[in-house]
Amino acid sequence: MRLIVAHRILIGTAIAFGLFFTGWGIVRYARTGESAQLVVAAVTAVITAALGYYLRNLKRFVG
């Protein structure tokens, strides 16, 4: 059971980082206008959303 708690903490931290990195990419895109920054922000947002879905449904995935 302790392993699940540690896993939830790590996934939660990854989600927080993903939200920060998505915001940072959007700000960088607004400042520079580089489309690469917008692509990075979009990909990071999708990965963060997938991690959020995984965390919300962790019991279903684990069993």
Buried (B, 14 or more C-beta within 10 A) or exposed (E): EEEEEEEEEEBEEBBEEBBEBBEBBBEBBEEEEEEEBBEBBBEBBEBBEEBBEBBEEEEEEEE
